[in-house]
Amino acid sequence: MAFYELVYIVRPDVSSTQTEATAKKFEEVITSKGGKIIKTEQWGLKTLAYRVNKHRKGYYTMIGFEGNGEAVAEAERQMRISDDVIRFLTVNVEELTKAPSIQMAPRRRGSDETTDAPAKTKRPMANTANA
């Protein structure tokens, strides 16, 4: 069996309880086809890079699981049928851990980010008074 990460986006007008219910529904679909859920992460409401079905925002959810092609095919079929899901992507990964993904990791802010960037210098101004 292979490891997969399934990321999908739910319409922004759906409530948080419906978003969680949608995640449970897709988890049940995967487990019914022999898959094993390793982790589920709710990434929350995010702005999309471009409009998708007239929506500018959406609720992101990631399901990491171990399964076969049948589980992936059925989960994707259910997502195509669902009116709440506006986009989805399934990726085959080499390994999958229970650790939080990069999206869930706390953002580092402060002096660490600024010291890595090269210092900006200003160009000298040309003397245009004598020209």
N, C-alpha and C positions, 0 to 999 in steps of 0.2 A: 504494500500500500504506500502511496505517496502523500506528501504533505502539501497542503494548499492554504492560501490566504484569499479569502473572499471579502472584497470591500464593496459596499453598496451605499447608495445615496437615496434617502427617503425625502419626499416632498416636505417643504418647510411648514406647511399648514397642518401637518399631522402632530398630534399631542405626544408628549414624552411617553405616556403609558402605551399608546399605540405603537410607538417606535420600539419599545421593549417587547411588546407582543409580537411584532413583526420579526424581531431577532429570535425569539423563542420558536416561532413557526418555522423559520429556516433551519434552526438547529435541529428541530424534530425531523424535518425532511432529510437532513444529512444523516442523522442517526438511524432513521428508518431504512436507509439504503446501505447500511453497514459502516458508516463513517463514525469517527470518534472526535468529539469537540475537545480541543486543547485549550483555547481561550477565546473570549469574546470581549471586544472593547467598543464602548460607545464614545466616539470622538466628538460628538456634539454638533451644534449648528455652525456651519462654516460657509463663507462666501465662495461661490463657484468662480472659476476662471472665465467662464462664458455662460450665457443663458442655456439652460437645458429644459426643454418643454415649457418655456416662458417663466422659468424659475431662476432667480439669482442666488438663492441660498438652498442648503439642504442639510439634513442630519446624516452624518457619516457613521457607519458601523463596520467593524472588521471582525470576521469570524475566522479563526485559525483552526484547521482540522486535519485529521489523517483519514484518508478514504480512497476510494477507487473512482474510476471515470463515471460509473453509474450514479454515484452520489453527487458528483459535480454537475452532470447533465440534468439530473432532476432538480437540483437547487437552482440552476440557471433557468430551467423551464418555468419553475414557480415564480421566479423574479420577473420573467417576461410577462407572465399572466397578471401579476400584482399591479394594481393601479397606483399604489403608494411608492414603489421603487421607480426612480427616474433614470438611474444608471447603475451598472455593476461591472465588476472586473474580478476574474478568478485567475490567480497566478500560482503556478507550481513552484514550490520552494524546496531547497535541499534539506533544510532543517527548520524546526519550529520550536521555540522555547516558550515557557510560560511567563517570561520576563516581559514587562511592558514594552510596547513598540516605541519607535522614535516619536510618534505623534502624542503618546501619553507621557513621555519623559518631561520633567520640568525644564523650562527654558532657562538657560544661563544668561544673565545680564550683568553688565558691570565692566570692570577694567580688563578682564581676560580677552574680550572680543576686540577692544580697541588697540591693544598692544600688538596684535598680530598684523594689523593693517599698516602699510607703509605711511610714514608721515607725509602730509601734503605740503608742498611748497608753492609759494606764489611766484609767478613769472614777473620779472621786472617790467615796469611800465616803460613804454617808449616815450622819449621826450618829443612831443609834438609841437611844442611852443615855437621852435625855430624853423619848423618846416613850412 
